[in-house]
Amino acid sequence: MAVISTPNQSGDGGAGQVGPLPPPTRAIALFDMDDTLVGANTAALYFAERRRRGEISRRQSLRIGAAWLGYRFNAIDMARLIRQGALAAAGASEAEMITTCERIYAEQVRPLILPKARACIEEHQRRGDAVAIVTASTPYIARPLARDLQVSVIMSTELQVGGDGTFTGQLIGEPCFGVEKVARAQAFAIAHAADLAGTWFYSDSHTDLPLLQAVGHPFVVRPDLRLQWAARRCGWPILDW
């Protein structure tokens, strides 16, 4: 399964390129994951499962909970919340993470796939559009979801893994949200001889406003309050999946 990273920012300006770029030839359809494709926050499901199994200490649980409340009340930004989650995973085995997330996906996430979201992806696929999931979450639940939906590309937050196969508590690159999602989407579009003007993007969250504003076809799905206000101001379609 392909993973899209941030575009090269070396500033070479495309040396050696002669003449204008060819016109875009393919449409792009991008989908947020949590509360857009599935009716839940998958990270919350994951941490709840780890707490239930005694794999997260009380101190870690309180720290994650405080970070989440801070985010909900706009006291902590999304990047800090994601980094708190990465720290909570420090020392855990990636192999065990994969196994746990496959089980959580099968038992808890798959039943929550929204039928209208699945139908929307299938319609884009029938049209021949290049489809990808772009999520601030890590790839460990996004991968089985993408497999079920027959989506071959995911863009996600990547956790650093040490030589012993355990998480270091750090990220590889930037968290995949906000302007970073725009950068990943641009890289994906370029790889498909397309552009963001011909891109569809579906999301529920105000944190995705930069990408919603960048694409030619923004669609708001089951939006949070801040995104609902923005969608009404901008005249974006609001979908009830």
C-alpha positions as a Markdown table, in Angstrom:
| # | Residue | x | y | z |
|---|---|---|---|---|
| 1 | Met | 0.0 | 0.0 | 0.0 |
| 2 | Ala | 1.4 | 3.3 | -1.0 |
| 3 | Val | 2.1 | 6.1 | 1.5 |
| 4 | Ile | 2.5 | 9.7 | 0.2 |
| 5 | Ser | 5.1 | 11.9 | 1.9 |
| 6 | Thr | 5.6 | 15.6 | 1.8 |
| 7 | Pro | 6.8 | 17.0 | -1.6 |
| 8 | Asn | 10.5 | 17.7 | -2.1 |
| 9 | Gln | 11.1 | 21.2 | -0.9 |
| 10 | Ser | 14.7 | 21.6 | -2.2 |
| 11 | Gly | 13.7 | 24.7 | -4.2 |
| 12 | Asp | 15.2 | 23.5 | -7.5 |
| 13 | Gly | 12.2 | 24.9 | -9.3 |
| 14 | Gly | 12.0 | 21.8 | -11.6 |
| 15 | Ala | 15.4 | 22.2 | -13.2 |
| 16 | Gly | 15.5 | 20.7 | -16.7 |
| 17 | Gln | 11.8 | 21.1 | -17.3 |
| 18 | Val | 11.0 | 22.6 | -20.8 |
| 19 | Gly | 7.7 | 24.3 | -21.6 |
| 20 | Pro | 4.4 | 24.2 | -19.6 |
| 21 | Leu | 3.2 | 21.2 | -17.7 |
| 22 | Pro | 0.6 | 19.1 | -19.5 |
| 23 | Pro | -3.0 | 19.7 | -18.4 |
| 24 | Pro | -4.4 | 17.6 | -15.6 |
| 25 | Thr | -5.8 | 14.3 | -16.9 |
| 26 | Arg | -7.3 | 12.6 | -13.8 |
| 27 | Ala | -9.6 | 13.6 | -11.0 |
| 28 | Ile | -8.6 | 13.0 | -7.3 |
| 29 | Ala | -10.9 | 12.0 | -4.5 |
| 30 | Leu | -9.6 | 12.3 | -0.9 |
| 31 | Phe | -11.3 | 11.1 | 2.2 |
| 32 | Asp | -10.7 | 11.9 | 5.9 |
| 33 | Met | -11.1 | 8.7 | 8.0 |
| 34 | Asp | -12.4 | 9.4 | 11.6 |
| 35 | Asp | -16.1 | 10.4 | 11.6 |
| 36 | Thr | -16.1 | 10.6 | 7.8 |
| 37 | Leu | -15.6 | 7.1 | 6.6 |
| 38 | Val | -16.3 | 5.5 | 9.9 |
| 39 | Gly | -18.7 | 6.7 | 12.6 |
| 40 | Ala | -16.1 | 7.0 | 15.4 |
| 41 | Asn | -12.7 | 8.3 | 16.4 |
| 42 | Thr | -10.4 | 5.3 | 15.8 |
| 43 | Ala | -7.6 | 6.6 | 18.1 |
| 44 | Ala | -10.1 | 6.9 | 21.0 |
| 45 | Leu | -11.1 | 3.2 | 20.3 |
| 46 | Tyr | -7.5 | 2.2 | 20.3 |
| 47 | Phe | -6.5 | 3.9 | 23.6 |
| 48 | Ala | -9.7 | 2.7 | 25.2 |
| 49 | Glu | -8.8 | -0.9 | 24.3 |
| 50 | Arg | -5.2 | -0.4 | 25.6 |
| 51 | Arg | -6.6 | 0.9 | 28.9 |
| 52 | Arg | -9.0 | -2.0 | 29.2 |
| 53 | Arg | -6.1 | -4.4 | 28.7 |
| 54 | Gly | -3.9 | -2.6 | 31.3 |
| 55 | Glu | -1.3 | -1.6 | 28.7 |
| 56 | Ile | -1.5 | 2.1 | 29.5 |
| 57 | Ser | -0.6 | 3.4 | 32.9 |
| 58 | Arg | -3.0 | 5.6 | 34.9 |
| 59 | Arg | -0.5 | 8.5 | 34.4 |
| 60 | Gln | -0.4 | 8.0 | 30.6 |
| 61 | Ser | -4.2 | 7.8 | 30.5 |
| 62 | Leu | -4.6 | 11.0 | 32.5 |
| 63 | Arg | -2.1 | 12.8 | 30.2 |
| 64 | Ile | -3.9 | 11.7 | 27.1 |
| 65 | Gly | -7.3 | 12.6 | 28.5 |
| 66 | Ala | -6.1 | 16.0 | 29.5 |
| 67 | Ala | -4.6 | 16.6 | 26.1 |
| 68 | Trp | -7.9 | 15.5 | 24.4 |
| 69 | Leu | -9.9 | 17.9 | 26.6 |
| 70 | Gly | -7.5 | 20.7 | 25.9 |
| 71 | Tyr | -8.0 | 20.1 | 22.2 |
| 72 | Arg | -11.8 | 20.0 | 22.5 |
| 73 | Phe | -11.7 | 23.3 | 24.3 |
| 74 | Asn | -9.2 | 24.9 | 21.9 |
| 75 | Ala | -6.5 | 25.1 | 24.6 |
| 76 | Ile | -4.2 | 22.6 | 22.9 |
| 77 | Asp | -3.7 | 22.3 | 19.1 |
| 78 | Met | -3.9 | 19.1 | 17.1 |
| 79 | Ala | -0.2 | 18.8 | 16.6 |
| 80 | Arg | 0.4 | 18.6 | 20.4 |
| 81 | Leu | -2.4 | 16.1 | 20.8 |
| 82 | Ile | -0.9 | 13.9 | 18.2 |
| 83 | Arg | 2.6 | 14.1 | 19.8 |
| 84 | Gln | 1.1 | 13.2 | 23.2 |
| 85 | Gly | -0.3 | 10.1 | 21.5 |
| 86 | Ala | 3.1 | 9.2 | 20.1 |
| 87 | Leu | 4.7 | 9.6 | 23.5 |
| 88 | Ala | 2.1 | 7.3 | 25.0 |
| 89 | Ala | 3.1 | 4.6 | 22.4 |
| 90 | Ala | 6.8 | 4.8 | 23.4 |
| 91 | Gly | 8.2 | 1.3 | 24.1 |
| 92 | Ala | 5.3 | -0.5 | 22.6 |
| 93 | Ser | 6.0 | -3.1 | 19.9 |
| 94 | Glu | 5.0 | -2.2 | 16.4 |
| 95 | Ala | 4.2 | -5.8 | 15.6 |
| 96 | Glu | 1.9 | -5.9 | 18.6 |
| 97 | Met | 0.4 | -2.6 | 17.5 |
| 98 | Ile | -0.4 | -4.1 | 14.1 |
| 99 | Thr | -2.0 | -7.2 | 15.6 |
| 100 | Thr | -4.0 | -5.1 | 18.1 |
| 101 | Cys | -5.2 | -2.7 | 15.5 |
| 102 | Glu | -6.3 | -5.5 | 13.1 |
| 103 | Arg | -8.4 | -6.9 | 15.9 |
| 104 | Ile | -9.9 | -3.6 | 16.9 |
| 105 | Tyr | -10.6 | -2.9 | 13.3 |
| 106 | Ala | -12.4 | -6.2 | 12.8 |
| 107 | Glu | -14.4 | -6.1 | 16.0 |
| 108 | Gln | -15.1 | -2.4 | 16.4 |
| 109 | Val | -14.3 | -0.3 | 13.3 |
| 110 | Arg | -15.5 | -2.4 | 10.4 |
| 111 | Pro | -19.1 | -2.4 | 11.7 |
| 112 | Leu | -18.9 | 1.4 | 11.8 |
| 113 | Ile | -18.1 | 2.0 | 8.2 |
| 114 | Leu | -20.7 | 4.4 | 6.9 |
| 115 | Pro | -22.6 | 2.9 | 4.0 |
| 116 | Lys | -22.9 | 6.2 | 2.2 |
| 117 | Ala | -19.2 | 6.8 | 2.6 |
| 118 | Arg | -18.5 | 3.4 | 1.0 |
| 119 | Ala | -20.9 | 4.1 | -1.8 |
| 120 | Cys | -19.2 | 7.5 | -2.4 |
| 121 | Ile | -15.8 | 5.8 | -2.7 |
| 122 | Glu | -17.2 | 3.2 | -5.0 |
| 123 | Glu | -18.7 | 5.9 | -7.3 |
| 124 | His | -15.3 | 7.7 | -7.5 |
| 125 | Gln | -13.6 | 4.4 | -8.3 |
| 126 | Arg | -16.2 | 3.6 | -11.0 |
| 127 | Arg | -15.4 | 7.0 | -12.6 |
| 128 | Gly | -11.7 | 6.2 | -12.6 |
| 129 | Asp | -10.7 | 8.8 | -10.1 |
| 130 | Ala | -7.6 | 8.3 | -8.0 |
| 131 | Val | -8.8 | 7.7 | -4.5 |
| 132 | Ala | -6.9 | 8.1 | -1.2 |
| 133 | Ile | -7.5 | 8.2 | 2.5 |
| 134 | Val | -5.8 | 11.2 | 4.2 |
| 135 | Thr | -5.9 | 11.1 | 8.0 |
| 136 | Ala | -4.2 | 12.6 | 11.0 |
| 137 | Ser | -4.3 | 9.1 | 12.6 |
| 138 | Thr | -1.5 | 6.6 | 12.3 |
| 139 | Pro | -1.7 | 3.9 | 9.5 |
| 140 | Tyr | -2.4 | 0.9 | 11.7 |
| 141 | Ile | -6.2 | 1.1 | 11.5 |
| 142 | Ala | -6.2 | 3.1 | 8.2 |
| 143 | Arg | -4.5 | 0.1 | 6.4 |
| 144 | Pro | -7.2 | -2.5 | 7.1 |
| 145 | Leu | -9.9 | 0.1 | 6.4 |
| 146 | Ala | -8.2 | 1.0 | 3.1 |
| 147 | Arg | -8.0 | -2.7 | 2.3 |
| 148 | Asp | -11.7 | -3.2 | 2.9 |
| 149 | Leu | -12.6 | -0.2 | 0.8 |
| 150 | Gln | -10.1 | -1.2 | -2.0 |
| 151 | Val | -8.2 | 2.1 | -1.6 |
| 152 | Ser | -4.5 | 1.6 | -2.4 |
| 153 | Val | -3.1 | 4.9 | -1.0 |
| 154 | Ile | -3.2 | 6.3 | 2.5 |
| 155 | Met | -1.6 | 9.5 | 3.9 |
| 156 | Ser | -1.2 | 9.4 | 7.6 |
| 157 | Thr | 0.9 | 10.4 | 10.7 |
| 158 | Glu | 3.9 | 8.1 | 10.9 |
| 159 | Leu | 5.3 | 6.9 | 14.2 |
| 160 | Gln | 9.1 | 6.4 | 14.5 |
| 161 | Val | 10.2 | 2.8 | 15.1 |
| 162 | Gly | 13.5 | 2.0 | 16.7 |
| 163 | Gly | 15.9 | -0.8 | 15.8 |
| 164 | Asp | 14.4 | -3.1 | 18.4 |
| 165 | Gly | 10.9 | -2.8 | 16.7 |
| 166 | Thr | 9.4 | -0.6 | 19.4 |
| 167 | Phe | 8.1 | 2.9 | 19.1 |
| 168 | Thr | 10.5 | 5.7 | 20.1 |
| 169 | Gly | 7.7 | 8.2 | 21.1 |
| 170 | Gln | 8.7 | 10.4 | 18.2 |
| 171 | Leu | 7.1 | 11.1 | 14.8 |
| 172 | Ile | 8.6 | 10.7 | 11.3 |
| 173 | Gly | 8.0 | 14.1 | 9.7 |
| 174 | Glu | 5.0 | 16.3 | 10.6 |
| 175 | Pro | 1.6 | 15.1 | 11.8 |
| 176 | Cys | -0.7 | 14.6 | 8.8 |
| 177 | Phe | -3.2 | 17.4 | 9.5 |
| 178 | Gly | -3.8 | 21.0 | 8.6 |
| 179 | Val | -1.3 | 22.4 | 6.0 |
| 180 | Glu | 0.6 | 19.1 | 6.0 |
| 181 | Lys | -2.5 | 17.4 | 4.5 |
| 182 | Val | -2.4 | 20.1 | 1.8 |
| 183 | Ala | 1.3 | 19.2 | 1.1 |
| 184 | Arg | 0.5 | 15.5 | 0.9 |
| 185 | Ala | -2.5 | 16.1 | -1.3 |
| 186 | Gln | -0.4 | 18.2 | -3.7 |
| 187 | Ala | 2.2 | 15.5 | -3.9 |
| 188 | Phe | -0.5 | 12.9 | -4.7 |
| 189 | Ala | -2.1 | 15.1 | -7.3 |
| 190 | Ile | 1.2 | 15.8 | -9.0 |
| 191 | Ala | 1.9 | 12.0 | -9.1 |
| 192 | His | -1.4 | 11.6 | -11.0 |
| 193 | Ala | -0.9 | 14.5 | -13.4 |
| 194 | Ala | -3.7 | 16.3 | -11.6 |
| 195 | Asp | -4.2 | 19.4 | -9.5 |
| 196 | Leu | -6.1 | 20.4 | -6.4 |
| 197 | Ala | -8.6 | 22.4 | -8.5 |
| 198 | Gly | -9.8 | 19.0 | -9.8 |
| 199 | Thr | -9.8 | 17.3 | -6.4 |
| 200 | Trp | -12.7 | 16.3 | -4.2 |
| 201 | Phe | -12.2 | 16.2 | -0.5 |
| 202 | Tyr | -14.6 | 14.9 | 2.2 |
| 203 | Ser | -14.1 | 15.7 | 5.9 |
| 204 | Asp | -16.0 | 16.3 | 9.2 |
| 205 | Ser | -13.4 | 18.4 | 11.0 |
| 206 | His | -12.5 | 22.1 | 11.2 |
| 207 | Thr | -8.8 | 21.0 | 11.3 |
| 208 | Asp | -9.2 | 20.1 | 7.6 |
| 209 | Leu | -10.1 | 23.6 | 6.6 |
| 210 | Pro | -6.8 | 24.3 | 4.8 |
| 211 | Leu | -7.3 | 21.3 | 2.5 |
| 212 | Leu | -11.1 | 22.0 | 2.1 |
| 213 | Gln | -10.2 | 25.5 | 1.0 |
| 214 | Ala | -7.4 | 24.3 | -1.3 |
| 215 | Val | -9.5 | 21.8 | -3.4 |
| 216 | Gly | -12.0 | 22.6 | -6.1 |
| 217 | His | -14.7 | 20.3 | -4.7 |
| 218 | Pro | -14.9 | 20.5 | -0.9 |
| 219 | Phe | -17.6 | 18.4 | 0.8 |
| 220 | Val | -18.4 | 18.6 | 4.5 |
| 221 | Val | -19.6 | 15.4 | 6.2 |
| 222 | Arg | -21.3 | 15.3 | 9.6 |
| 223 | Pro | -19.3 | 18.4 | 10.5 |
| 224 | Asp | -18.2 | 19.6 | 13.9 |
| 225 | Leu | -19.7 | 23.0 | 14.8 |
| 226 | Arg | -16.7 | 25.1 | 13.7 |
| 227 | Leu | -16.7 | 23.4 | 10.3 |
| 228 | Gln | -20.4 | 23.7 | 10.0 |
| 229 | Trp | -20.2 | 27.5 | 10.4 |
| 230 | Ala | -17.3 | 27.7 | 7.8 |
| 231 | Ala | -19.2 | 25.5 | 5.3 |
| 232 | Arg | -22.3 | 27.7 | 5.5 |
| 233 | Arg | -20.2 | 30.8 | 5.0 |
| 234 | Cys | -18.4 | 29.3 | 2.0 |
| 235 | Gly | -21.5 | 27.6 | 0.5 |
| 236 | Trp | -19.9 | 24.2 | 0.7 |
| 237 | Pro | -22.2 | 21.1 | 0.4 |
| 238 | Ile | -23.0 | 19.5 | 3.8 |
| 239 | Leu | -23.6 | 15.7 | 3.6 |
| 240 | Asp | -25.4 | 13.6 | 6.2 |
| 241 | Trp | -23.7 | 10.2 | 6.0 |
